[in-house]
Amino acid sequence: MREQISLIGSGQTRFSEWWGKGIRDLMDEAVTSAIDSSPITALDIDFVIVANMLGERVNDQAHLGAIASSLLPHRPPALRTEAACASGSIAIHTALSLLESGRAENVLVIGVEKMTDVSTSEIAAALMGAADAERDAACGMTFPGLFGLVARRYMHDYGLTRAQLSLVSARHHRNAVSNPFAQFKSAIDPESVTESSLVADPLRLLDCSPVSDGAAACILSSKHASPIRFAASQVSTDSVSLTERPFLTSFPATKDAAERAYEEAGIRPTDIAHIELHDCFSIAAVINLEDLGFADPGRGITFYEEQETTPTVNASGGLKACGHPVAATGIKQILDVSKQLQVSGQRYGLAHNFGGVGATCCVHILEHTP
């Protein structure tokens, strides 16, 4: 990073099914917590960035930047970002760019999604906006179907078994038990994952992240310091449709963003103590560990075959157990990595967030400097 930019405030709602709350309510709760935890007041915020994917289609609400700005007494300038499930991390990346440019000193970043107000079929169709409408959606594909294709090919190429894959969700649910913000706080065993309902062969219901409501917010500052600063922020993109990919068992955008993030931070993967990665489906967690440089191809599952790992992986419960209100996820990951670094006293943590089937990927590296 060209400037010293710190995380000075953070707040979030619990990720859940919030029948009695709307988008404005969820944002207000997260924003209030973020401001209360910071050394500044609401009036010190120069700019607001809101991440949201589904507002128009699911909630009949666009123009969320202005709505978020109206939560503050002085109505600062605001904008909205959208990059499917990577919307939150793209909002962070945009805020960092504003701060580096000198156009702002304190930026409030919000990610919000209200997904449970419509039927399962409606939300599945809305989420397919993150795929290719001509090449993928037109043939009836869904995201479980797309990741099912990825999982089946990975099993063919590397011999991953159904029993091994079930270790992923079981681990993430176990991690979420102690997370007060998690949607699911009950442990499950690998056998329950294997025996859960078939969704898109070989993926089962408990391989899939849930439909969630929630918001997360943070305040980034180039003026005020904190023990957590941003060491790197990198974005990479790939084709939206799997039909244009030369292979299915790796996501090149993740590899590219990670390599550039390590270079920007001046570190190696072995320096990372904590990871929050994008486990929208269990197979994604396995592949992401490989693409991020923590395991060789075909060996990502070894992280789940060991009882304890370095670095820690999705100690929050990840998308699978903590919940996945899509645009809030990238910001929530930043908050979790920050907490983990401050508790452990370790120096570096990494947040990995992607949209679609790895079409847009953002990698952030945080540095803890007590």
N, C-alpha and C positions, 0 to 999 in steps of 0.2 A: 504494500500500500504506500502511496506517495505521501499520505498524511496520517497522523496519529488519530485514529477514530475509535472511540470507546463506546461500549454498551453501558448506558447509564440508567436505564429504567426498563422494567419488564413486567408484564402482566398477562394473564390469560383466564379464560373461563375453563371450567371442566368441559372436556369433550364428551358429549352425550346426546340424548334426544330431548331437545328443549322445546316441548310443545307450546309452552306459554310465553316464549320469547321470540322476538323478531331480530332481524339483522342489526337494527339500531341498538336494541337492548344488549346484544352480545358484544358489539363494538364498544359501547359505553362502559360495560363492566371491565373489559380488558384494558381500555384506555385509562380509566380511573386508577386501576392497579398500577399501571406503568408509570403514571405521573406521580402517584403517591410513593413509589419506590425510588424515585429519582431525586437528584439534588436541585431540580429546577421546578418552576411552576408552569402551568398550562400556557401562560402568556409568553414564555420563553421559546415556545416551539415555532420555528420559522416555516415549516413545510410539513404536509401530511401526505403519505402515500398509502393507498389502500389496495390490497390484493383480494381479488374475487373472481371466480370463474363463472358461477351459475346464476348470478342475481337476476338477470333478465328472464331467463327461461324458467327458473324454479320459483322465484320470489316476486316476479313482475316488477323488479326494481333495478334500474341502471343508475348512473350518475352518483356512484357511491363516494367519490372523492368529496363532492360538495356536502353530502350527508355527514361524512366523517368530520369534515371541517366545522360543521355546525355544532358538533359536540364540544368545541372549544370556544371560549368567550370572545376571542378576537377573529375567528374565522380565517385562519391562515390559508394560503394557496394550497391546493390539493390536486392529486391525480390518482387514477386507478391503473393497476397493472394486471395483465392476464397472460398466463402461459400454462394453462391447464393446471395440473397438480404442482407445477413449479412456480405458480404465481407468487407465493410468499417469498421464496428466495430471490426471485427476480425483483420484487419490491425492495428487498434488502440491498441487492446489487445497485438498483437505481438510487436508493438513498445514499449509499456510499459514494456514488459518482457525484451527486449533488454536493456532498460535503467536501469531497476532494477538489471540486471546482471552485469552492468558496462561495457558492450561491446561497448556502445555508450553513448554520452552525449547529442547530439542533433539529433533527428530523424525527417525527413520529411515524412509525411504520405499523400498519394494522393488516392482519389477514383474517377474513371472516367468511363463513359459509353456513347457510341454513338449508340442509339437504333433506330433512325428514318430513317436509310438508307435502310431498308428492309420493305417489306409489313407487314400488320397486322398479316396475317397468319404465316409468317415466324418468326416474333418476338414472337408470342404466342408459336410456337413450340420450339424456342430456350429457352424461359423461363421455359418450362417444363423439362429442364435439372435439375431444382431444385427439381423435384418430382422423384418418383421411375419409372424408365423406364420400368420395368417388370410388376409392379402391378398397376400403375396409367396411364402412358402415353399409354400403349398398348391397353387400352380400350377406348381411345379417349378423356380422361379427359383433361381439361385445368385448369389453376389456378382459373379463375372465377367459373368454375364448382366445383372445390374442395371447395372453400370458400362458394359457394352456398349451398353445402351439410351441411357445418358447420352452416350457417345461418338458414337453414330450421330446423335443429335439435334444435338449440338454441330457435327458435320461438316456437317449439313444447314443449320444456321443461319449458320455463320461460314465455311464453305468450307475448314476444316482438312483437309489431305490425309493419307493414310496415311504418306507419306514424311516429312512434318513431325512427325507424332506419334512416329515412331520415333526422333527426335532426343532425346526425353526419357530413355528408358531408356539409350541410348548414353551420354549425358552423366553420368547417375548411376553407371553402371558405371565410367566413366573416373575419377570422383571416388573411388570405393571402393578403387581399386588401392593407395592409400597408407594405408588405414585398417586397422590391425591387428585390429580387432574385426569386420570385415566378413565376411559369409558368402560373398560372391562377390568375389574380388579380381582378376578378369580383365576387361580392357576388351573391349567388343563394338562393332561398327560398326552404324550405323543399318540397313544392308541386312540384317544378321542378324536384327534385330528384325522387320523387314517379312516376312522369309522364314520365321520361326519358326512353329510349329504354330498353326492357328486354334483359339481357345478359345471365344470368344463374339463373333461378328462385330460390329465390326471389330477387336476386341482379339485379339492374338496372345499366345503363351506368354510372350514376353519383355516384354510390357506389364504383366505381373502380378507383384506381390510374392510371395516364396516362402513355403513352410511352414517355420517355424524354431523352434528351441529356444534359450532364453537367459534371462538375468536382468540387470537393471540396478538399482543402488541409489544413493541419495544421502542425505546428512544435511543438514537445514535447521535453522538456529539463529537465535533472536532474542537469544541471549546472546553468541555469538562472532561476530566480524566476519571477512569475507574480501573479496577484490577483486570478487567476484560477488554482487550482491544482486538480489532480485526487485523489478522496477519495476511489474509488473502481472500479474494473474491473473484471467481472465474465462472464464466458461462460458456457452454458449447451447445451446438445444435446438430441434429441429424435429420434424415428423412422422416416424415411423419408416418408413412406407411411401411409395414414390414415387407411389403412386396418389393421395395426398392433397396432392401438390405442384402448384402452378400452372405450374411450368416445371422443366426438367431441367438447364439449362446453367449454373446457379449454385446455391450452397449457402448459403441465407440465414443459417444458424447461424454459419457462418464469418464472414460480413460483420458480423453483430451482435457477435460476440465480439471481432473485431478492432477495430471502431470503439470499443467500450467500453475495450479494453485500451490503445489509443493515448491515449484521454482520461485513463485512470487514470495512465498513465506521463507524461502531459504532453508527448507527442511526436507526430510525424507519420511516415507510412511512409518518407519520405525520410531519416529519422534512423537507420533500421535498416541495419546493415552485413552481417548474416548471418541467413539463414533456414534452419530445418529444418522442412520441411512434409510433410504426409501424402500420400505418393505411392503409396498402395496399388495403384493402377492409373495408367498414364501419363496418362490423360485427367484424373485428379484433380489432378495437379500443375499442369496448364495452367489449370484452373478455379480452383484455390486461389490462384494468383498474382493472378488478377483479383479474387477476392473479398477478398483481403488488402489490396488497394489498390495493387498494384505494376504493374498493367496494365489497360487498358480492356477491356471485354467483347470477346471474340474475338481479343485480342492477346497472350494469355499465352504463346503459342508463341514470341514474339519473344525471350524470355529464352534459348531453346534454339537459336535461329538465330544468336546472337552468341557469339563465342568466350569472352569474359569479360563478367561482369555485375556490377553493383552494385545491390542486395546480392548476395552469393553465395547460391546455392540448393543445398541438400542436398550440401554439401561432404563429408559423411560417406559418401555413396552412397545416403542415404535408405532408405526401406523396401525399395525395389526391389533394391538391391545389397548394402546392409549387412545386410538381413534384417528379418523382421517377426514376432517372437514377441509376439503382439498386445499383451498387457498391459505388456510391458517397453518398448515403443516410446516412449511419452510421456515416460518417465524418461530413456531413452537420448538423446532429442532435447535435453533440458535439458543433459545432460552434454556433448553435442557443441557446442551453442551456447556453453557456458561455455569449452570448449577453444579454439574459434575466436576468441572475443573476447580471450582472454589471449594468443594468438599474434599476432593482428593489432594489438592495442592499441586497437581501435575501442570505442565506448561502448555501443551497443545491439545486441542480437540478439533474434530472435523464434523461438519454438517453436510449431508449429501441429499439433494432433493431433485427429482425429475418429473417431467410431464409427458403424458402419452406413454409409449413403450420406449422410454429413453430418448425421446425426440428433442426435448429441451432439458439440459442438465445444468445445475448450479452447485458448485462446491465452495464452501466457506471454511476457512481455518481461523479459529480463535486462539489467542494467546493469553494466558493467565500470568500476570506480572504483579504479585502481591507486594 
